Amino acid sequence: MSGRLSKRMSGMYAVAVAALFLVLPGRIRANEEVFKKTLPSTVLIVSKTETGTSVGTGVLVDAEKKLVATAHHVVQGSQRVVVFFPSKDSEGEVITDPRHYFDDAERLAIPAEVAASAPEHDLSVLRLEHLPKGVEAIPLAKDGPKPGQSVHAIGNSGVTDDALWRYSPGKVRNVYSKRWKAASDQYAASVVETTLPANPGDSGGPVVNDQGHLVGITHGFDPNQQAVGLSIEVRELQKLMQDPAPAPAVGEDLFKKAMKHKAQKEYAKSRETLVEFLRGHPAHEKALTELAWVLNEQREFGESIVICIRTLKLNDKNAEAWKELGYALLMTEDYERSAKALAIAIELCPTDAGAYRYLAEALDGMGERELADQARKAARRVEEGRGK
């Protein structure tokens, strides 16, 4: 190689290197910005099934309705679902250690229920009980992704390595309609084929473009190709959100099961099932009231009182909760407090003959015979009125 040519090549190399250093920082910043923009809307999903516990990822897609999108196989068959939003430490850094979330689950875990599902598209939408203050939904892309475009994903495949919120960059390989089988499930959907890695725990996570807009939901990898990731195109999610097919109401099924046990006087089973249901729906008034009733039947009056107070903090107009509280206090011979609780129950529901009868017993305990007789007469009037 001549000296002139060598110098020319050296000059070209220097220009190329200089250009690389000029371009790379911008690209890195763009990726960091996409990650920072997407992460607050990304959630860790933990679901309990009959066979164990599964972990996946999801993304907040509607803050007003508190909706999170995820892969259907993440929550399929779940009896209880909770989500965790990213937390930050005292220095403002995102906490990636799963133990931070699991050890403080009582405070950080947000119960959720499956609001809609499209199993054939491997999509589900969860409805959360509440949202952390200030969290925003990720915008859905108006235009679908194109081959060659850059995409970015966040997932939780690092949960076993003590590293949540794992970021991955990639490229779109193709966008097309596909039919395929994974395990025992059959799928048919518009998919985005990418170079993004997809490992257990990443499923259900967001796939976004350079603007941080959602273009897909991570499904997994293509079993027939190496190093090819599949995500469900955002248009499939938009269809589900516009015209949702009712999802199997696992939580409701659990509550119905508890009521069936109660009707059959299987109170221990009813109590166990209600407690399980309430882990996922801690503010469910009806379930709390039913649990108080079951506890009273089991003569667990102290626990019933606790549950009644918890219920009344949610709604102090719940006549049934006041009645169960009055009965539990009556059984513990706290007659005065029992009479007060039952009087409130009657004020809220004047047609409950049982409340009048319990009130009569409480008044007897207080030595108020005349008032007790009046309560019994009121109970008879209510019963006679029903018989007309």
Long-range contacts (C-beta under 8 A, 24 or more apart in sequence): 30-210, 31-152, 31-167, 31-169, 33-212, 34-152, 34-208, 34-210, 34-212, 35-152, 35-154, 35-167, 37-212, 38-138, 38-152, 38-154, 38-206, 38-208, 38-212, 39-86, 39-94, 39-154, 39-165, 40-85, 40-86, 40-135, 40-136, 41-135, 41-136, 41-137, 41-138, 41-206, 42-86, 42-154, 42-165, 42-205, 42-206, 43-68, 43-83, 43-84, 43-85, 44-83, 44-84, 44-98, 44-101, 44-156, 44-159, 44-164, 45-70, 45-74, 45-75, 45-81, 45-82, 45-83, 45-112, 45-126, 45-204, 46-81, 46-82, 46-83, 46-84, 46-109, 47-74, 47-75, 47-78, 47-80, 47-81, 47-82, 48-78, 48-79, 48-80, 48-81, 49-76, 49-77, 49-78, 49-79, 50-77, 50-79, 54-78, 55-156, 55-159, 55-200, 55-201, 56-156, 56-201, 56-202, 56-203, 56-204, 56-205, 57-154, 57-155, 57-156, 57-201, 57-202, 57-203, 57-204, 57-205, 57-206, 57-218, 58-83, 58-126, 58-204, 58-205, 59-138, 59-204, 59-205, 59-206, 59-214, 59-217, 60-131, 60-135, 60-136, 60-137, 60-138, 61-125, 61-137, 61-138, 61-140, 61-214, 61-237, 61-241, 62-137, 62-241, 63-131, 63-135, 63-136, 63-137, 65-127, 66-127, 66-128, 66-129, 66-130, 66-131, 67-115, 67-125, 67-126, 67-127, 67-128, 67-137, 67-241, 68-112, 68-125, 68-126, 68-128, 69-123, 69-124, 69-125, 69-126, 69-204, 69-217, 69-237, 70-123, 70-124, 70-125, 70-126, 70-203, 70-204, 70-217, 71-122, 71-123, 71-124, 71-203, 71-204, 71-217, 71-218, 71-219, 71-220, 71-232, 72-117, 72-118, 72-119, 72-121, 72-122, 72-123, 72-124, 73-122, 73-182, 73-185, 73-203, 74-124, 74-203, 74-204, 75-114, 75-124, 75-126, 76-119, 76-124, 77-250, 78-114, 78-250, 79-250, 79-251, 79-254, 79-276, 79-280, 80-111, 80-251, 80-276, 80-279, 80-280, 81-111, 81-112, 81-113, 81-114, 81-126, 81-280, 82-109, 82-110, 82-111, 82-112, 82-280, 83-109, 83-110, 83-112, 83-126, 83-128, 84-108, 84-109, 84-110, 85-110, 85-131, 85-132, 85-135, 86-164, 86-165, 94-165, 96-158, 96-162, 96-163, 96-164, 96-165, 97-162, 97-163, 97-164, 98-159, 98-162, 98-164, 99-162, 101-164, 111-279, 111-280, 111-281, 111-282, 112-280, 113-249, 113-250, 113-251, 113-280, 113-281, 114-247, 114-248, 114-249, 114-250, 115-244, 115-247, 116-240, 116-241, 116-244, 116-245, 116-246, 116-247, 117-240, 117-245, 117-247, 117-248, 118-236, 118-239, 118-240, 118-245, 119-185, 120-186, 120-187, 120-188, 120-189, 121-187, 121-188, 121-189, 121-232, 121-236, 121-240, 122-185, 122-187, 122-189, 122-217, 122-219, 122-232, 123-189, 123-217, 123-232, 123-236, 123-237, 123-240, 124-247, 125-237, 125-240, 125-241, 125-244, 125-247, 129-281, 129-282, 129-283, 138-206, 138-208, 138-212, 138-213, 138-214, 139-212, 139-213, 139-214, 140-213, 140-214, 140-234, 140-237, 140-238, 141-208, 141-209, 141-211, 141-213, 141-214, 141-215, 141-234, 142-213, 144-175, 144-215, 144-233, 144-234, 144-235, 145-172, 145-175, 145-192, 145-209, 145-215, 145-216, 145-233, 146-172, 146-175, 147-172, 147-173, 147-174, 147-175, 148-172, 149-209, 149-210, 150-209, 150-210, 151-192, 151-194, 151-196, 151-207, 151-208, 151-209, 151-215, 151-216, 152-207, 152-208, 152-209, 152-210, 153-196, 153-202, 153-205, 153-206, 153-207, 153-208, 153-218, 153-229, 153-231, 154-205, 154-206, 155-198, 155-199, 155-201, 155-202, 155-203, 155-205, 155-218, 156-201, 156-202, 156-205, 157-197, 157-198, 157-199, 157-200, 157-201, 157-202, 158-201, 159-201, 160-201, 166-202, 168-196, 168-197, 169-196, 170-194, 170-195, 170-196, 170-197, 170-229, 171-195, 173-228, 175-233, 178-230, 180-222, 180-223, 180-224, 182-220, 182-223, 187-219, 189-232, 189-233, 189-236, 190-232, 190-233, 190-235, 190-236, 191-216, 191-219, 191-230, 191-231, 191-232, 191-233, 192-216, 192-230, 192-231, 192-232, 192-233, 193-222, 193-228, 193-229, 193-230, 194-228, 194-229, 194-230, 194-231, 195-227, 195-228, 195-229, 196-229, 196-231, 197-221, 197-227, 197-229, 198-229, 198-230, 207-231, 251-277, 251-280, 251-281, 255-284, 255-286, 255-287, 258-287, 258-290, 259-290, 262-290, 262-293, 262-294, 267-294, 267-297, 267-298, 268-298, 270-294, 271-295, 271-298, 283-314, 285-311, 285-314, 285-315, 285-318, 285-321, 288-314, 288-321, 289-318, 289-320, 289-321, 289-324, 292-321, 292-324, 292-325, 292-328, 293-320, 293-324, 295-328, 296-324, 296-327, 296-328, 296-331, 299-331, 301-328, 301-329, 301-331, 301-332, 302-328, 302-332, 304-328, 305-329, 305-332, 317-348, 318-348, 319-344, 319-345, 319-348, 319-349, 319-352, 319-355, 320-345, 320-349, 322-348, 323-349, 323-352, 323-354, 323-355, 323-358, 326-355, 326-358, 326-359, 326-362, 327-358, 329-362, 330-358, 330-361, 330-362, 330-365, 333-365, 335-362, 335-363, 335-365, 335-366, 336-362, 336-366, 338-362, 338-365, 339-363, 339-366, 350-382, 351-382, 351-385, 351-386, 352-382, 353-379, 353-380, 353-382, 353-383, 353-386, 354-379, 356-382
